[in-house]
């Protein structure tokens, strides 16, 4: 058996597919991507239990948030230079709009070397704007996701599993620098169900991200619909399903 976390099969899965008795996938829609759909078992992808069971109100209290919406943004552990620049511009938009929401951004290790100064050069003094929080890493991501109203992120397999488990509305900017453009395919799979707004990197800007985020956060009906769609896509007992699939085959 093989487990494929992405919405579409990667190269390795394609190479071994015909030899497999079971192909475990994250989404029902993925079944159509395989030559023998009868082999496919929808198990989901396991995530840490904290993503499943952290309570929203407790998380918001722990983070010291007020009643305004809370946005989390990140581009992965290393960060992405151009996308970090867009988030810096996003912060300037927040400042000019009077900080309509609270915002936590993780720059990644490379971004942390230059982004704090870059933000200052754009005229954003974070010391005067405590609602805008920039860090190198977010070490308590399950707590932050549980507290958040929106996340802005890439569309890697681990990320989509965590945002689905957290039932969190999402703006996804897929990385264009991946094999077979699989991140956009991941994001589109979620977009089809209404849980994600997809912006391609080539079409993105700080202003575009800010306007998209504001549009979602100011529309309670839409935001709740997006959260419900993500909750339906998330499979909370993925580890158990994988275990049972293994036992069945054995």
Secondary structure, DSSP 8 states (H G I E B T S, - for coil): -EEE-SSS--HHHHHHGGG-S-EEES-GGGGGGSS-GGGEEE------HHHHH--HHHHHHHHT--SS-EEEEE--SS--HHHHHHHHHHHHHHHHTT--SEEEEE-HHHHHHHHHHHHHHTT--GGG-TTEEEES--TTHHHHHHH-SEEEE---HHHHHHHHHTT--EEE---SSSGGGHHHHHHHHHHHTTSEEE--GGG--HHHHHHHHHHHHT-HHHHHHHHHHHHHH--TTHHHHHHHHHHHH-
